[in-house]
Amino acid sequence: MKHIIIIGCGSHAAELVEYISYINEQSETPLYNIKGLIDNTNIYYEHYGYPYDFLGSIDDHQIDTQVKYIMGIGNIEIRAKVLQDFQLKGAKFIGIIHPTALISKSAIIGEGTVISHNVSIGPKAEIGAFNVINSRCTIGHDAKIGVNNFLSPQVVLGGYSKVGNDNLLGTNSCLIPEVEVGNNNKIMAGMAVTNKVYDHETVFYRFKEKLVVRKEFIDKPDTTE
């Protein structure tokens, strides 16, 4: 049995608790023991009424080398900072794969990645570390996903598509085959991405128009054609 601590007490952590409970119930013997949860506030801990101990704040937490940690924070920027801090302090992470997920034997899943229920991951797909692949997502064959991305429910990535690092893909968004998304982007709910998205962009619709907003930096090279 693996002893774990969940980082965060909010909605994503609540879903993780449900996944772990389901996994334990479906196993002949429980596979995970949740030692407790940590967060910088106990508001969400009280809201969700977790049957596990509240172990204090994230900022003051002393790393326990006898347990594994699971990232239960959904916010991309916050989770990246916490992950870096905990890894530097020696924390060891694991991911969770829901038993109802359909994953090709040739797919690669990175450390700390959470794969939710009814997810489909195709042949030769590569998913990096610390991603969240939410419920009913479909990852096509040969698709590649970097590090620390959050895919909301029912996201679809076509075959040979690529997603970089630290991206948020909204519910029901999709990438057509071979399209590439860079780093630190937001693809809003329902968007169909048909062209390359670079870095620091937000893709959304306004009055039936598709808009791409790019954040410019003084030291960023010119990417216009």
C-alpha positions as CSV (number, residue, x, y, z in Angstrom):
1,M,0.0,0.0,0.0
2,K,1.2,3.5,-0.9
3,H,0.9,6.2,1.7
4,I,0.1,9.6,0.2
5,I,-0.4,13.2,1.0
6,I,-2.5,15.4,-1.3
7,I,-1.3,18.9,-1.9
8,G,-4.4,21.2,-1.9
9,C,-7.9,20.8,-0.6
10,G,-9.9,22.4,-3.4
11,S,-12.1,21.0,-6.1
12,H,-9.3,19.1,-7.9
13,A,-8.2,17.5,-4.7
14,A,-11.8,16.5,-4.0
15,E,-11.9,14.7,-7.4
16,L,-8.6,12.9,-6.6
17,V,-10.0,11.6,-3.3
18,E,-13.0,10.2,-5.3
19,Y,-10.6,8.5,-7.8
20,I,-8.5,7.0,-5.0
21,S,-11.6,5.7,-3.2
22,Y,-12.9,4.1,-6.4
23,I,-9.5,2.5,-7.1
24,N,-9.4,1.1,-3.6
25,E,-12.9,-0.2,-3.8
26,Q,-12.2,-2.0,-7.1
27,S,-9.0,-3.6,-5.8
28,E,-8.8,-6.8,-3.8
29,T,-6.8,-4.9,-1.2
30,P,-6.6,-1.1,-0.9
31,L,-3.7,0.3,-3.0
32,Y,-3.6,3.8,-1.4
33,N,-3.8,5.2,2.1
34,I,-4.4,9.0,2.2
35,K,-2.5,10.2,5.2
36,G,-4.0,13.7,4.9
37,L,-4.2,16.9,2.9
38,I,-2.3,20.2,3.1
39,D,-3.3,23.7,2.0
40,N,-2.7,27.3,3.0
41,T,-6.3,27.6,4.1
42,N,-8.7,25.1,5.6
43,I,-11.8,26.7,4.0
44,Y,-12.0,24.1,1.3
45,Y,-11.1,21.3,3.6
46,E,-14.2,22.2,5.7
47,H,-16.3,22.7,2.6
48,Y,-15.6,19.2,1.2
49,G,-15.7,17.5,4.6
50,Y,-12.8,15.2,3.9
51,P,-12.6,12.1,6.1
52,Y,-8.8,12.5,6.3
53,D,-6.6,14.7,8.5
54,F,-5.8,18.3,7.6
55,L,-2.0,18.4,8.0
56,G,-1.4,22.1,7.9
57,S,-0.2,24.7,5.4
58,I,1.7,24.1,2.2
59,D,4.2,26.8,3.0
60,D,5.2,25.4,6.4
61,H,5.0,21.7,5.4
62,Q,8.0,19.5,6.3
63,I,8.6,16.9,3.6
64,D,7.8,13.4,4.7
65,T,10.1,11.0,2.9
66,Q,8.0,8.0,3.9
67,V,5.1,9.1,1.7
68,K,4.3,10.0,-1.9
69,Y,2.7,13.3,-2.8
70,I,0.0,14.0,-5.3
71,M,-0.6,17.4,-6.8
72,G,-4.2,18.4,-6.0
73,I,-4.0,22.1,-7.1
74,G,-5.6,23.0,-10.4
75,N,-4.2,26.5,-11.0
76,I,-1.4,26.1,-13.5
77,E,0.9,28.8,-12.1
78,I,0.5,27.9,-8.5
79,R,1.0,24.2,-9.1
80,A,4.2,24.9,-11.0
81,K,5.6,26.9,-8.1
82,V,4.6,24.3,-5.5
83,L,5.9,21.4,-7.6
84,Q,9.3,23.1,-8.0
85,D,9.6,23.9,-4.3
86,F,8.6,20.4,-3.1
87,Q,10.9,18.7,-5.6
88,L,13.8,20.8,-4.4
89,K,13.0,19.8,-0.9
90,G,13.1,16.1,-1.8
91,A,9.4,15.2,-2.2
92,K,8.5,12.2,-4.3
93,F,5.4,12.3,-6.4
94,I,3.1,9.8,-8.0
95,G,0.2,10.1,-10.4
96,I,-3.2,8.4,-10.5
97,I,-4.8,6.5,-13.4
98,H,-8.5,5.8,-13.1
99,P,-9.3,2.2,-13.9
100,T,-11.9,3.2,-16.5
101,A,-9.3,4.9,-18.7
102,L,-8.4,3.2,-22.0
103,I,-4.6,3.6,-22.5
104,S,-2.7,2.1,-25.3
105,K,0.2,-0.2,-24.3
106,S,2.6,1.9,-26.4
107,A,1.6,5.2,-24.8
108,I,4.0,6.9,-22.4
109,I,2.8,8.5,-19.2
110,G,5.0,10.8,-17.2
111,E,5.6,11.1,-13.4
112,G,2.8,12.6,-11.4
113,T,0.2,12.8,-14.2
114,V,-3.4,12.3,-13.3
115,I,-5.6,10.5,-15.8
116,S,-9.3,10.7,-15.0
117,H,-12.2,8.4,-15.8
118,N,-13.2,7.4,-19.3
119,V,-10.1,8.9,-20.8
120,S,-8.8,7.5,-24.1
121,I,-5.1,7.6,-25.0
122,G,-4.0,6.3,-28.4
123,P,-1.0,4.4,-29.7
124,K,2.4,6.1,-29.3
125,A,1.0,9.1,-27.5
126,E,3.5,10.7,-25.1
127,I,2.3,12.5,-22.0
128,G,4.9,14.3,-19.9
129,A,5.0,14.8,-16.1
130,F,2.4,16.4,-13.9
131,N,-0.4,16.8,-16.4
132,V,-4.1,16.6,-15.6
133,I,-6.0,14.7,-18.2
134,N,-9.6,15.2,-17.1
135,S,-12.7,13.1,-17.6
136,R,-13.6,11.9,-21.1
137,C,-10.6,13.4,-22.8
138,T,-9.3,11.8,-26.0
139,I,-5.6,11.9,-26.8
140,G,-5.0,10.7,-30.4
141,H,-2.3,8.5,-31.7
142,D,1.2,10.0,-31.7
143,A,0.1,13.1,-29.9
144,K,2.7,14.7,-27.5
145,I,2.0,16.6,-24.4
146,G,4.7,18.4,-22.4
147,V,4.7,19.2,-18.7
148,N,2.2,20.7,-16.2
149,N,-0.8,21.1,-18.6
150,F,-4.4,21.1,-17.4
151,L,-6.9,19.5,-19.9
152,S,-10.4,20.1,-18.9
153,P,-13.2,17.6,-19.4
154,Q,-13.8,16.3,-23.0
155,V,-10.7,17.9,-24.6
156,V,-9.7,16.2,-27.9
157,L,-6.2,16.1,-29.3
158,G,-6.0,14.9,-32.9
159,G,-3.3,12.5,-34.0
160,Y,0.3,13.9,-34.2
161,S,-0.8,17.1,-32.4
162,K,1.6,18.7,-29.9
163,V,1.0,20.6,-26.7
164,G,3.9,22.3,-24.9
165,N,4.1,23.2,-21.2
166,D,1.9,25.0,-18.7
167,N,-1.2,25.3,-20.9
168,L,-4.9,25.3,-20.0
169,L,-7.3,23.7,-22.4
170,G,-10.9,24.5,-21.7
171,T,-13.8,22.1,-21.7
172,N,-14.7,20.7,-25.2
173,S,-11.8,22.3,-26.9
174,C,-10.0,20.4,-29.5
175,L,-6.9,20.4,-31.7
176,I,-7.1,19.1,-35.2
177,P,-4.4,16.5,-36.2
178,E,-0.8,17.8,-36.4
179,V,-1.6,21.2,-34.9
180,E,0.9,22.5,-32.3
181,V,0.3,24.6,-29.1
182,G,3.3,26.2,-27.5
183,N,3.7,27.2,-23.8
184,N,1.7,29.2,-21.3
185,N,-1.4,29.4,-23.4
186,K,-5.2,29.4,-22.6
187,I,-7.5,27.7,-25.1
188,M,-10.9,28.6,-23.9
189,A,-13.9,26.2,-23.8
190,G,-15.3,25.0,-27.1
191,M,-12.4,26.3,-29.2
192,A,-11.4,24.3,-32.3
193,V,-7.6,25.0,-32.8
194,T,-6.9,24.7,-36.5
195,N,-3.6,26.7,-36.7
196,K,-0.4,26.8,-34.6
197,V,-0.7,28.6,-31.2
198,Y,2.6,30.1,-30.1
199,D,3.4,31.2,-26.5
200,H,1.5,33.3,-24.0
201,E,-1.7,33.4,-26.2
202,T,-5.4,33.2,-25.4
203,V,-7.7,31.7,-28.0
204,F,-11.4,32.6,-27.7
205,Y,-14.5,33.7,-29.7
206,R,-16.1,37.1,-29.6
207,F,-19.3,37.8,-31.5
208,K,-18.7,34.7,-33.8
209,E,-15.1,35.9,-34.4
210,K,-12.1,33.8,-33.4
211,L,-9.5,35.9,-31.6
212,V,-5.9,35.2,-30.6
213,V,-4.4,37.6,-28.0
214,R,-0.6,37.5,-27.8
215,K,1.3,38.9,-24.8
216,E,4.3,40.7,-26.2
217,F,7.7,40.9,-24.3
218,I,10.4,43.5,-25.0
219,D,13.1,40.7,-25.2
220,K,10.9,38.3,-27.2
221,P,12.1,37.8,-30.8
222,D,9.7,38.9,-33.5
223,T,7.6,35.9,-34.6
224,T,5.5,37.7,-37.2
225,E,5.8,36.6,-40.7
